[in-house]
């Protein structure tokens, strides 16, 4: 199916997530590195770990990959990686000082309400939480910014239910943005399924605010392809060192990779146009020198 995209400058989100390893100064360093690489946005994560522990008894077991754990149990691991709301406020202030936009994924209702108090430009709903309608209701009814939502590990019926939930109050078109996404770390190319972006446009292009692409693959070629398919936002995990301890680093971009991604996306943005006239000025010079005109 062909879509007539109005290509806008790509918006790149460097998802720091928990790649700061619970170190506040590393978090600030990653913000600065993302800014220097050309990203316009950074994103963290916020959980109420006690609430998650109450619904996930297995959180009292050891981390399934002990080498990546920051605690004796998965609960202790998550607590070690968690920043307070006050720390998130400091991170937002630092972002504003250096000229990059702060945001956070919220994983539960309590986290959503706390982050709403910071009034970020947008709040992200991760794939793991996009059918938590109690939390979605808070974001829909108590927050005024854009709600970004990934649809990894989500059926098409569930996606429709989510969009209809925002349409109940006439807010999907103005406030809901959805990311095409495959949940895996990392995801092989054959499972990235870029043409899902086409499906989202066919089904929701005139029903939601924007459509993006959240990738967990290796390299940057697929992000550029996603942009040409119409993804307005490109989100990638970001780290300083892919060999650091933690589960997300391996599927993350390092500063040089993020810089190349931003460069390539911006170059593609500049190139996605028709010629302004039959012969461009750059061609006139070569035409005079090289072209054999036979009449």
BELGINOR-V740441 format. One record per run of one state. SS is the DSSP state (~ for helix, > for strand, _ for the rest). FROM is the first residue (numbers start at 1). LEN is the number of residues. If there is no record, write none. Layout:
# BELGINOR-V740441
{{SS:FROM:LEN} {SS:FROM:LEN}}
This chain:
# BELGINOR-V740441
{{_:1:10} {>:11:7} {_:18:6} {~:24:14} {_:38:3} {>:41:6} {_:47:2} {~:49:7} {_:56:1} {~:57:4} {_:61:5} {~:66:3} {_:69:5} {~:74:8} {_:82:3} {~:85:14} {_:99:2} {>:101:6} {_:107:2} {~:109:8} {_:117:5} {>:122:4} {_:126:1} {~:127:3} {_:130:3} {~:133:10} {_:143:3} {>:146:5} {_:151:5} {~:156:12} {_:168:4} {~:172:4} {>:176:6} {_:182:7} {~:189:4} {_:193:3} {~:196:9} {_:205:5} {>:210:6} {_:216:5} {~:221:8} {_:229:4} {>:233:6} {_:239:10} {~:249:3} {_:252:1} {>:253:1} {_:254:1} {~:255:17} {_:272:9} {~:281:10} {_:291:5}}
